Amino acid sequence: MRRGVWSVLAMLVAAGLGASVAWLPNATDRQLTLLQSVLAVLAAGGPILGWLWRRNHRGARRPGPEAQRAADELAAAVLAQWSRAATERGLWAPVPIRVHWRWSDRPVTGPVDAAATEGDLVRFPPLPAVPPVRAADLAHGDLHDLFRVYAGLGSGRLLLLGRPGAGKSAAVVLLLIDALEHRQSLPEQERARVPVPVLLTVSGWDPRRQPVADWLAARLAADHDVLGGLEPARRLVTGGHVALFLDGLDELPPDLRPVALRALDVQTTFRLVVTTRSRELVEAVAAARHLSGAAALELEPLTGADIAAYVTRSRTQPLPPGWQRLVDEVRDRPESPVAQALRSPLMLSLFRDTVTTDDDAAELLDSYHSREAVEDALLDRVLPAAYAVQPGVPEPRYTAAQAARWLGHLAHLMNRAGSRDLVWWHLASFTSWDLYAVTTVLVTGLGAGLSAGLLAGPAFGVLAGLAFGLVLTFTAKLSRDVLIGRRPLRLRRIRWSRVVSRQRMESVLGAGLTGALFLGFSGLLVAACADVTGIGSGRAFPVFLAFTATGFLGCLSLGLYLAMAGSADEDDPVSSRLSWRRDLWSAVGGGLWLGSVLGVLGGLVGRLAGSAEGGIACGIVGGFLLGVTSSQTWRALLVMVELRRTGVAPLRLLRFLDDAHRRSVLRTVGPVYQFRHARLQDRLATTAGATVDRSDPVAIRQAGRPDMAGDDDISG
């Protein structure tokens, strides 16, 4: 079925449940029994419909594809993802800045012949159609030579190091694309010998507890649904079908960098490329051991001649006087502040994008007397240039001042959390858990209580609301760690290997037992007040049992739904808006299913308690709200409201971030937003951090994921 058919079906089910609640006051006992039967069918049919939907979208693909087919599908997905990212970052057009590298003379690796083919450590033959690399080939080169080095290196290990802003992340992206395109161009038989390079950051890896291969397989399985689960991903890794490109080793905490180096040296049996800042690598090697056999190539700063030639190529001829002065300055006085600042490809790309007039060029020469001052001036030009009013173009929706305030605060929060990524479902880490817990308990408890009270009287409604609230209060505390780390839901193929895993089953049963415990306690209170509530002492014990069973089955259903539902991938090429809508629709579907389940159970409890219609209404409304408020969409929405209340972000945050992306202030990889440069994030965060109100109620959770550590740009 098409997506629209399922949308209509979901709306019809929701309308039917809503109409049922409105009709309950006039229903007879026989009609109530019939309604419970219908709800039971819906409760049982929900998983079946979900399975049919996923089966329909799975098509004819078999789970657990063979290694070669899985590798080809993985390669296609990775190439599409990073080709889009390279285009967005301007790595191909206009003409890239020419960055050169040389063999590093820092104490970070062994002799050059240990990495080349004639050395003792020859672990990998050259890739098809690539000659072997000799020691002389590693002396120096440019970015076009990196693939030849990677593909012909006998050790299979490559280190790319450099100063902040030297072009490391952009260089590894271009190398990745070259490697994937080379693999794609080969005949099938030769292609089978070429591993698929995957670009990851150190995010989520604790080298003290997780072996490299296990972490890599887990990331592949989580990020690429095309592989069909953890075991196929593990087979790709252990079979040598994957090469790891690890970007930003320096983003690990200092005490973990030596541990990570030892793990990479001892545990990796596949080709490996690592990028890192030079100083941090020297410190890590001094504290541990070097990466045996690795070719250590250091990206060199641009020379004055490089800068002058690039500026000349990028402007109309003849150059205006201010531009000519700048070209002469960087060529003839390489130690000047402007020349020192523009030696970084990052700063040269910012200069290209933000310095547009002759007066701007002259200002850089005359107004700033240190490299740091020039760099800060270039970073401060990014937002005014991006949000400037352009002739013939509608005025920007947001002003540069608004963008500076909002982006600055987001950058401040991200830096406090130690993250280079901004993903909408991670927004909840920027506020305290109590905001989510209290709001969810109030919304769900009030909804369940009011719906029951309208049909069965205030006393019944108060009891129903308290029962829901009591269960949710404790389960919210117990489920904190589970929900914080969970990605958005997505309706797709059920991974039964995950659903029936020991960890998932323990979580599902734990949810059921938690519900039985706390709703059973609520039932005990109701039974103790049997005379006050009008239940009667003769039905007190059955009511207690019914409450306990309802809590167990209801929370078991919620746990089972969360276990069966697929989760969105951070490397999924879909946009943030689409992943938001998917999570919302999945939450609505889960709410309809839980409403059906709890409607049946609530009717049984309500019948014993004296009001079947009140129990059904409480179950339908409470179950639906419970499903919706368990979603990441709900949590993110609460955070957006809180950020808007404190004036540090707009309410429609995703629209603002999309606008910043279109203006090249942010970049994206799938649903992940990143600042165009990490230096820009740090500059905005520093400015915002100096003005953050200490009474700001936004509490920063000190646990983030330092993803996408790229801090540079070599586009020209």
N, C-alpha and C positions, 0 to 999 in steps of 0.2 A: 504494500500500500504506500501511497505517497504520504508525506508528512502532514499535508492538510487533512487527509482522511482521519489520521490518528488525532489531530487537534479537534476536529468536529466530534469524534467519538468521546474524547475526554470531556468536552463541554457538555455533551448530552448526558454523560454519567453524572457530572457535577450538578447539572440542572435537575436530574432525576432525584439525586440525594437531597437537594434543596427543597424541591417540591414535596418530598416525603416528610421532611421536618415540618413544613407548613401544614401538611394534611393530618399530622398525627393527632391533634386534639379531637378530631371528629371520627377517628378510626374505631371500629369495633374490635373485639378480641380476635375474631377470625381474621380480620384484615391485618391486625398487628402480627399475627402468626405468619400470614402470607408475606408481609414486608420483611420479617426476619429471614424467611426462606430466600427471598430475592437477594437480600444483603449477603447471606451465606454463599449464594452462587457467585456474587460479585467478588467476595473475599477469596473464594477458591479460584475464580477465573482470572483474577488480576495477574498472578504470576504466569498463568498460561498465555494470556494476551501479551504480556511482556516478552515471554519466550518467543512467541510467534513474530512479534515486531523485530526482535533481534535476529531471528532466523531469516526473516525477509531481507534485512539489510546486510546480513552476512553473505547472501548470495550463494554461489556454488563453491566458495572457497572452503577447503577442508582445514580443520584445526591442526596445529602442529605441522606446518609445511616442512618439506625436506630442506636440508641445510642450504643447498644451492639456491633453491627458489626463495627461501627466506632471506638469504643474503642479497639476492637481486632486488627483492621488494624493499628491503632495508636501505639499500644503496639509492634506489629511486626516491624514497621518502627523504633521506638526508640531503641528497643533491637538490631537490626542489626547495627544501626548507632554507638551506644556506645560500642558494642562488638568489632567492628573494631577499635574504638579509644583506647580501653583498650589493645588490642593486640599490636597496634602500640606503645603505651607508655610503654610496657613491664610490665604491672601490674600483669600478670599471670606467665610469664616465663622470666628469671629464678625465683627462689623462692622469693616471696615478702619479704620485710623487715617487721618484726613483730612490728607493731605499737600498742600501748596500749592507752586506754582512762580511764578517771576517772570522777566522778561527779565534776564539776567545783566549786571551792570555791570562785570564783569572784562574785561580786555583779551584776549578769546579769539575774537572774531569781528568782522565788519563791522557797518554800520548795519542797523537793523531792516528798512528798506524793501528791502534787498538780498535778504532771505529771503522777504518777503511777495509776493503775487501781482502787486502793482502795481510791483514792482521791475524792474530791467533784466534780472536773471537769472531768467527764467521758463522753466524747463526741463521742468516737468511740469504738465500740467493737473490739476485736482482729480479725485480718484477719483469714480466714479459715486455720485450721491445725497449728495455732500458739497459744501458751498459753499466758495468760495475763501477763503483766509486773508488778512486785511488786517493792516496794521501794528498797529492797535489791539488785535487779537485776541491779540497776542503779549506784551502788557504783564504779564499775570498770569492765573492760573487754578489748577485743581486737576487731579487725575489723570483725572477724567472728561473733561476737555477735551483731553487729549493726543492722542487719536485724531483729533479734528477738526483739530488742528494738523498732525499727520503727513499726513493724507489731503488737506488743502487747501493745503499749503505749495508755493509755486511753485518754490522751489529744490530741493525734495525732500531737503533735508539738515537733520537735527535733532541737536543736542547736548543731552544730559541730564547736568548736572554737579551736584556737591554734595559735602559733607563725608563722611568715613567714617561709615557708618550712617545716611545721609540717606534711603535708600529707593530708590536708583537701580536696582538689579537687579530688585527686586520691581516697580517702576514699568514697566520695559521688558518684563517678562513680561506684565503686564496689558495694556499697549499692544499687544503681539504678539497676544494672544488676541482683543482687540477688533478688530484688523485682519483676522484670519483669519475671525472670525465675520461681519464685514461682507462679506467676499468670498464666504463661503459662502451668504449670504442673497440674493445677486444672481442674476438670470437668466443663463443660460449665455453669451449674447452680451456682456453687460456684464462678466461675470466674467472674460472673456478679457482685458479691459483692466486688470485689477487684479493687480499682482505678488504673489507669495507671500512673505511675510516669513519669514526664517529667522534664528534667534538663535544666534550663535556667539560664542566668545571668541577672543582673539588667539593662543590656543595653536597652536604649530606654524608660525606665520607669521613669516618673516624678510623684512621689506619691502625689504631691500637686494637680495634675490635673486629674489623671487617676486612678480610683479604681482598686484594685488588680485583681478582676475577669474580668473586661473589658480588662485590659492589657494582662492577661493570655490568654483570648479567642482570642484577636487579634494576639498574637504571635503564637498560635496554628494554626489559620487559615492561617496566612502568611507562616509559616514554614512547614506545612503539608497539601499539596494539597489533600491528601487522604480523608480529612474530608469533602471536598465539600463546603467550605466557612465559613463565620463568624457565621452564625446562628447555624449550627450543632456544631461548636466548643463551642459556648456559652452554648448550651444545655448540652454538656459534662461537662462543668465547673459547671454550676448551679445544675446539677443532681448528683454531687459527683462522677463522673466517672474518675476524674483526681486528682492526688496528685502533688503538686508543690515542686520540689527540686531547691532551689534558691542558686546558687553558687556565693560567693563573695559580700556579703552585704557591706563590707568595701570599695568596689570599687566605691560606690556612693560618691558624694561630701560630706564633713563633715556636712554641714548644712541640707542635705537631709536625712541623716541616721536616726535621731530621727523621722522625718516625716514618713519614710518608716516603722520603727518599730511600730509606732502607727497605720498605715494603716494595716499592717499585723496582728496586735493584734485584731483590731476591725472588719476587713472586711473578713478575711479568714474563710470559712466554710468547707474547705477541709483539708486533711492531708498536713503537711508542714514540710520541712526540710530546714534549712538555714545554710550555712557555712560562717564564718567570722573570721577575725583576732581578737584575744582576746582584745587587748588594744582598738581598735576602737569600739568594742561592749560595753565595759565598759563605754566609753565616751558617746556613743549614749543613753544607758540606763539612765545614770546620767542626760542627757538633756531631756529625755522624759519619757517613761514608759517601763517596761520590757514586753516580750512576755508571756502573762499569760499562766501558765500551761506547759511551755516548759521545756523539759529535756535538761539541758545544760551539754554536755559532752565535755571535753577538751582533745585533743590529747596530750599525754605526750612526752617529748623529750626522745630520746634513752639513755639508761644507758651505762656506759663503758663496762659492761658485754655483753649487747646486741650487741654493735659494735664489740667487740672482737670475739664473737661467729659468727657473720655474716661474718666478714673478714676471719676467719678460714674456714668456710664452703665454701666460694667462691673461695678459692685458693687450688692449689695442695699441698699435704702433702709429706714430712715435709716442713714447711714454710721456705723460704730463710731467711738469717739473718736480712735483712732490714725489711721484713714483720713481723718477730717475734718481733723485737724491737718495731714496731708500735703497734702490738697487746698488748704487755706488757705495753706500754705507756698508751693506752686508758683504759686498765683494772685497772692498778695500780695507775694512776695519772689522775683521771677524770677531774681535773681542768686545765690540760695542754691545750695549744691552739689547738692542733690537736683533742683531745678528745672533746673539746667544739664545734669545727666546725662540727665534724662528728655526733653530737647528733641530727642534722637535717636529716631526711630521704632524703631530696633533696641533701644535700652535700654527704651523704653516697653513694647515687646512682651515683653521679658524680665521686666520688672516685673509685667506682667499674669500671666505664666505661673508665676513662682517666688515671689512675695510673696503669701501666702495668708491670713495671720492679722493681727489687729490689732497684736500685738506686733512682727511683722516690719515693718510699716509704720512703727511708732514707732522701731524700731531704725535704719532708714535715716535718720531725721531726727536722732537723738541720737548715733550712733556714728561717723559719717563726716563729715569736715570739708573734703573737696575733691571736685570732680567725678570725678577719676580714681579715688578711693577708692570712691565710690558705684558707678561702672561695674564695677570689679573685684569688688565685693561681689555685684552682680547676676550677673556671669558665673560666680562661684564657687558660686552657688546652683543652677545648671542641673543638674549631675549629682546632688547630693543629692535634689533634687525629682524627678528622673526615676527614680531607683532607690530611692525611699522605699517602705516596705511599706504597702500600701493595704488597708483592711478588706474582707474578702470576696474578695480577689484573691490568687492564689498568690504566694508570696514571689518576688522577682526571682531569676533564675538567677545573677546576678552582683551583688556588693556595689558600693556607690558608690566605695569605696576601690579595688577592682579596676578598675572602669571608668575611674577617674581615672588610674591608673597606665598602663593599656594604651592608652587613647585619648590620653593625654598623650604617650606615646612615639611613637605613630603621627603625632600632630600635629607633634612635633619632627622626625621623619623627613621629613614632607611639607614643612615649612618649609625644611629644609635643602636639599630638592630643588626648592624654588621652586614648589610645586604646591598648588592648592586642591582637587584631585581625588584620590580613592583608588579605583583600579580594581584588581581582583585580579590582572590580568595585568601590572600595573606594579609589583607587589610585588618582582619580581626586581631592580629598580633599587635596592632597599634593601640588597642584599648584593653581595659581590664576584662576578665572573664565575667565578672559580676554584672556588667551591663547586659551582656547576652542572657545570662541565667535569669536575672530578675525580670527583664522584659518578656522573655519567653514564658516564664511561669505565670506572669500576670495575664498575658494575652491568651494563652491556652486555658488556664484555669478559669478566667472570666468568661471566655467563649463557651466552655463546657457548662459552667454553672448557670449562666444566663439562659442558654438554650433549654437546659433541663428545668430551670425555675419557671420559665414562661409556660411550660406545659404541665408541670407537676407541682407547682407551688414553691414558695420561697425556701421552705425548710429543705426540700429535696434538692433545690438548686444550690443552696449553700453547701450541703454535704457533697454533692457531685463536684463542685468547684474546689472544695478543700481536698477531696480525694485526688483529683488531677494535680492540684498544686503541690500536695505533699510528695507524690511520686516524682514529679518533675524537679522539685527542689533538690532531692537527693540524687536522682539520676543525672541531673546537670552537673553536679559536683563530681560524680564518679566518671562521667564521660568526657571530662574536660580534655584530657590528653588525647583521646581518640578523635574528637571533633576538631581540635586545633590543627592536627596534622593532616586531616582528610582533605582530599581534593574535591572539586565539584563533581556532582553526579552527572552521568550521561547514559541515556538509554541505548544500549548496544548489546552485543553478544555476551551471554553469561559465561564467565570463566569458572567452570565448575571446580577446577583444581584449586582455585582460590576459595570458593565458597565452602567447600568441604574440608579445607585445611584445618589442622588442629587449632591454630591461633584464631581463625574466624569462628569456628564452632564454639570455642571457649567464650569468645566475646558474645555470640548470639545467646548461648545458654546463660551467660552471666547477666545479660540484659533481661532475660525472662525471669531469672531468680530475683533480680533486683526489683522488678515490677511486682512479683508475687509477694516479696517481703513488705514493701512499703504500701502497696494497695491493700494487702492483707491486713496491715496495721490499721489502715483507714477503715476497713471492714470491721475490725475489732472494735473501733470506736463507735461505729454505727450500731453494731450489735449491742454494745454496752448501753447505748442510749435508745434501745428498742422501744421502750415505753414512751419516750419523748417524741420520737420520730413517727410513732404510729405503726411501726413494723410489727410489733408484738413479740413477746419473748419466745413464742413457739417457732418463729422463723429467724431468730437471731443467728443461730449456728449456720443454717444454709446460706444466709446472707454473707457471713464471714467467709465461707468456702467459695461462694460465687465471686466475691471481691478478689480473693487470692487467685482464683483461676483466671479471672479477667486480667489482673495485673501480669500474670505469667504469660498468657497467650498474647496479650496486646504488645508488651515489650519484646516478646520473642518475635512477633511479626515485624516490629520496627527493626530489630537487629538483623533479621533475615533479609529484609528489604535492602538495608544498607550494605549487607554482605554481597547480595546478588547484583546490585546496581553497579555498572561500570563507572570508572572515574575518569575525568578529563585528564589529558596529558599536558604538562608544561611545554613539551616539544611538539604538541599538536599544532599544525599550521593554521588552525582556525583562529579567528580574532577573539578579543576579550568579550565583545558584545555577543558573539555567537555562543561562546562557552557559558556566558551568563544566562542566555535564553535556554540553553540545554539544561543547565542546572535547575532553572525555575520550572521548566516543564517536567523534569524528573521529580522534583519536589511535589508538584501538583499531582502527578501520577501516584507517588507514594502516599500522599495525603488521602486521595480517593480510596486507595486500597485499605489503608489503616482505618479510614472512616467506615468502610464496609465491615471490616473485622470487628472493630469496637462497637459498631452499631448492633451487630448480632449479640456480642457479649454484654453490651449495655442493656439490651432488651431483656436478657435473661436475669441480670441483676435487678433491673428495674421492676420486672414482674414480681420478684420476691420482695422487693422493697415497697411495692404498692403502686408503681407507676411504670408500666412497660414503655409507654410513649416517651416519658421523661428519660428513661435509660437509653432508648434508641437515639433520641436527639442528642443527648450528652455524648454518646459514643461516636456518632457521625461527625458532629462539629469538633469535639475534642480530638478525635483521630485525625481529621483533616488538618487542623491547626498544628498538631504534633508533627505530622509529616512535613508540612511547609516550614515550620520553624526549626526543623533539624537540618535544613539546607544551608549551604554556604552563602547563597543569595541573601537569605534573611540576615545572617550575621554581618555580611558586608554592607547591607542597607543600613543596619543600625550604626555601623561605624561611620558611614557617610553622613548620617543625620547628626551624629555627635561632632564630627569634624566641621560640619556646616554651622552647628550651634556655637562653636568656639571661634568661628570666623577664619579658619585656616585652610578650608577647602570648599569648593562649590558642592551643592547637593548632588548635581548630576556629574559626578566625578569622572565617569568613563567618557562622557562626551568631551569634557575638558582635556582628558589625556589623549583622546583621538585627535583633537584639534592640535595639541602640542606635537603629536606624531606627524601630522600633515605639514607642520611648520619646521620639521627636522630638528626640533628640540629634543624629542624622544625618538628612540628606535624600538622596534619590536622583533621578537622571535616567537611566532605563534601568539599566545595570549600574554606573553611576558613583556612588560614595558621596561626599558632601561634608558637612562639619560644618554644622550648622544656620546658623551665622554664622561668617564668617571671623574676627571678633573672638574668638569662642569658641575656634577653632583656635589663634589666636595666644596666647591666655591659657593654654590647656593646654600649648602648646609651650614657653612661657616657664617654667612651673612644672616641666615635665619636663626641660627643658634644663639647669636648675640642678642637677639630681640625676643626670644621665646619667653613668654610669661611664665614665671615659676608657679603660678596658680593654675596653669593649664591642667584641666582634669585628664587630659590624654596621658595615660600611663604607658610607658614603653616597656614591652616585654623584651628582656635581654637575651633573646635567642632568635637569630636570623639565619638566613642561608646566603652566604656570600657568592651568589650566582652571577655568571657572566662578568667575569673580572676584567673584561677588556677596558682599557683606559686610553686607547689610542686610535688614531685614524691615519691611514696613509693615502687617502684619496686626494686627488689633486684636481 
